[in-house]
Structures are given as structure tokens and as C-alpha cells.
Amino acid sequence: MSARTLPEYLRQFDEPAGYLDFARVGPVSADVRTVLTRSAELMHGQGLAALAELDRSVARTARTAAELLGCLPHEIAFVGSTSHGMFAAAHAVRGEGVVLVGRDDFPGAVYPWLRAAGNGRLTVRLIDGPVTAEAVRAHLDDRVRAVSVCAVDSATGFRAPLAAIKEVIGPDRVLVVDAIQALGAVEFDADAADVLASGGQKWLRAGWGAALLMVRDRVAGLLEPGLGGWSGVIDPIGAGDHPRPARPGAVAHTLTNPDGPAVAALGAALELVRGVGVGPINARIGESLDALLDAARTVGARTAGGGSAAGGPAGPPGWRVAGSATGSGIARFHLPGADPQAVHDALTAAGLATTLRTPWVRLSPHASTDRPDAVARLTEALRAVPTG
């Protein structure tokens, strides 16, 4: 696909004015809408030809994902959701031992490991506070087999130092990354991840139904296909000597064939990001986030996080980020003396879509956010909220 300018990218979107909740779900692009419509028409009017075309789109999407993540296409497979990918990872770590997991990570990145522990596969050791290299080092011993971390924390916008964590744990332990709050919005050290899962319904704006699962060859000897189904084995049909040998690559960890239309939509979203580059998208997100936080502070709000250094620390130093945007796409604020629910209700009444995580209101704009409109609505709404 040819390169796109940022204005060309932005013309793909038409979400409601005041939508600031991309960390929850992102309204899809025009290209994604077109691909989903075309897929439905194809399945309506074709038989095996539809299946063949969808299979080709799966292969194209794997190539695009591999280019963005710096891996090989066979190291990419597709599952139904980020949680599905994390469950596959949790049941793939070979042998008995310990996995380090952030206690405050999004539950979708915690429960897979708890369930694997309940099945007797691993012991979970929870890390309090942000998962930093120093925190991992403090919990590291010979029993640790893997570390699981969210690339960007969904509540605070904290960005995990993936490269530093991987350096601490070394090549003989597996770094598993939930990347759904980063992929498409933040440049991050994907090359540090041994296993990575990310759906497309948030910052990628691809809708539901498909998530990519990256499993690097370098950790193949540390994993087994714990959740691998018939789609992950060689010659599964007509062979009576089950279980069959696992297929090479990430597909060994899949339960069944992927949702073809959903993968095609994910591919369209990934191609959009590849065309314009994550750097310009991240920079524009950061500018909008900082403008919103500045507006909140003018009416007395306390803020945390931000799209640039001016917005406050979003994570440890050493990030590989283009331009001036050094934060994630997520920040938060609260208004001292005001009821948090009243604050959120006022924002909703002003046409602003945000998420309330008491006492904080989470802001997560995208590159396509109408910044002046959102800032004006936020300022007016907060000034009308009673405090004290």
C-alpha cells in the first residue's frame, strides 16, 4: 500500500464530535467499513471463491502485521480477541514455575494466568504498582518462567518499559505483552515482546472479532500449544493418531480458523496505520490530550499522564517515540471537591464520551478528535460542576 498523508488518514473517520473514549472502543474507518461490506457481499454471492478470497486476506493481514511489529509472517496468527491471545499464552508456557503479573493490570491480562495457575500449570506472583524493570528484578528468581505486562495501562496510561524488562529477564524467559492500548497509537518496543496479543477494536479502529497473536520463533522451545486446536496441527483431518504434531509458527496456538471478515477488517486498519506511520498519529493524539488536560487544569482539576512531557510523567525514560509526544493516548483528571459522578454526568451532557474510574475521569482522544470543539465542551462542562 502506498504512503498516506496525515490529512488523508484523518478523512477516513467520522466519529461523533466530543468522542474521547478510544481506550474503550474506536469507531471504525471508512476502509474498514468498505471491507466489511465487501466481505458480506462476497459471502452472500459466492461459495468456495469467498473462502479463497478471505484466506488471501488473512495472509495479507499477517504480512502487514509482521511489517509493523518487526517479525516474520509465520510468527503472526489470528484469534478472536486479546483475551483469547493472552489465554493461549498463559497455557503455552512450558513446565512448572512462576509468572510475574501486574496486580493492577487490566483484568483481561490477569485472569488468563490465574486460570492457568488454577489448572496447576503455573504459580502467579503479583507485582504491586507499575510493572517496571526494577519491579521485575525485585521479584526475579530461578523459578520465574515468564512476565506478563500491558504495554500501556488502560487506567493510567503508564507505558511499560518493555525493552528494559526483556533485558532484565533475558532470553530464557518469556515476555508476554497485551498491546491493545498501544498498537496503532503508540510507538513501543515490540521487538522486546516474545508473545504479543492485540485486538483491533480500540486504537486500530477495526471493530471486533479478530486479534493478532504474535509468537516469536526465538521462544518456541519455551512454549507448547496448550490451547492449540485442530487448526494448529499438521494434517488434522483423516488422521487417526491424535494428537497430531503442531504446525510451525504462531498458528500452533490457535483453536480454530479465524473470522475471515474480521481479519480482513483488521488488515485494512493495519494498512492505514502503516501508510501514515504511528509517529504522526501519536504526535497528534498527544497534542489533543495535552490541550484537554490544560483546559481541565484551568478550572482547578488535578491531572495525571499526558501526551507530552508537559502533561506530566507517563512512564520511565528511554522510550523510542517519534516527535514530542512522549506519553500514551490515555490520561486522567479529577475535580477536587466535586462528586466524580456529577463530573462525568456533566461531560456526558456536554456530548463528551469519557470513562469514569472513580475518582478519575479517563480521557483518550484520537488523531481525528476535533480538538477545539472538545476543549470548549470540556471547559464549559467543568465550570458548571458544583465544588466544595
Buried (B, 14 or more C-beta within 10 A) or exposed (E): EEEBEBEEBBEBBEBEEBBBBBBBBBBBBEBBBEBBEBBEEBBEEEEEEBBEBBBEBBEBBBBBBBEBBEBBBBBBBBBBBBBBBBBBBBBBBBEEBBBBBBEBBBEBBBBBBBBBBEEEBBBBBBBEEBBBBEBBEEBBEEEBBBBBBBBBBBBBBBBBBBBBBBEBBEEEBBBBBBBBBBBBBBBBBBEBBBBBBBBBBBBBBBBBBBBBBBBBBEBBEBBBBBBBBBBBBEEBEEEEEEEBEBBEBBBBBBBEBBBBBBBBBBBBBBBBBBBBBBBBBBBBBBBBBBBBBBBBEEBBBEBBBBBBBEBBEBBBEEBEBBBBBBBBBBBBBBBEEBBBEBBBBBBBEBBBBBBBBEBBBBBBBBBBBBBEEBBBBBBEBBEEBEEE
